[in-house]
Amino acid sequence: MKYTPLHPDFYKKNRQDVVSEMEQNSVAILTSHDEYPRSGDTTFPFKQNAELLYLCGIDQEDTTLVLAPWHHDPTFREILFIKNPSPEMVVWYGHRLTKEQATEISGIENVMFVENLESTLHNIIVNSQNIYLHFPENPRMKVTHPTQEFRLIKKLRKTYPLHTYKRLAPILYPLRIVKHAEEFKALRKACEITHKAFLRAVKAIKPDVYEYEIEAELIYEMIKNGATGYSFAPIVASGADTCILHYITNDKKMQDGDLLLMDFGAEYANYAADITRTVPVNGRFTPRQKQVYQAVLDIYKEAIPLFKPGMTIHKINDHVFKRMDEELIKLGLYTEEDVKNQPKDKPLFKKYFMHNTSHFIGLDVHDVGQREFVFQAGMVLSCEPGIYIAGEGIGVRLETDVVVGENPIDLFAEVPVEVEEIEALMK
């Protein structure tokens, strides 16, 4: 395992918190994500179901967690089902967890192999009235294929049609968005690795170098420092492509006089970091680039202190959108009169700042949590204003990860961001 696992007490408390919200005589069932085939005998890198991870820490395929706290047999109240690490499997695919190792990670005493899942689950379900299941409830995520969670729901409803089915998401999501000490250790480590990757990449940036060479520097440093990989495909965009929000082809040769926008983050212990920095390819901002960069930087620095309890993403946006108008007018992109006459449903700033200022961060880079959720201390969100002037080939975005509190904490406070810092770093 590349990373240090979180303490099993963290997972024990999470399970206790979930159980305390469940109705009596209920069972909760969570499954791992699928392995997806890439070609014969190969799969895409496995990414565990965040809900399952949050409750047991098992980062392995073919895993099922069953919580039945009211079952008459105490040994059935918490059961973890894992893949049987047969000698044949180990020869082909390497180490898989033993029952003892699964207990050490999760704190669950009763660990069985998946061969026992169906018969054991039948015993538990017939002694329960309600069945809690999870299915993704992110407004910005549409599940387009029959996942293991979806197949489980379909199978159970067919086999046990008279039970009452309930959603785990309303219980799990409010718990997941407020981070605990163990999670902050992992998040800080992910940010520390991301910082190192940025410092390495900056040294390689110069005209006539390809974007993918910078991507390679980022990935090398992240893996070298113990990251399990990146939390999303790195965006390394130069020139006009700095104005493409999710550019990931990273295949152009960088030109003298261009900007380079890098949006990336390390993943450590399944927790995601997310940062964006925009730098001049030749090490010096042009006067116009500096003007646009400073406008974004001013908004960025003003927005970070707003991440206090009681705020929402909508309220952060309200402040940033107002400031965008002020800065875009200073940049000569439109006038105050234009703002007065703009259509209400098509504000002028949207041409130059198309996305929201923030999203929740945790086990997923775009974690559970919605724009109307009221901030609580311990939540972690991005802060990422940007200005994209496609007609000039100038796109600037700056992003950090912020811990909500009366005194919000910038997790990337040590990463250079001022104009002078960036230019000095690139000399």
Disulfide bonds with the S-S distance in Angstrom:
none
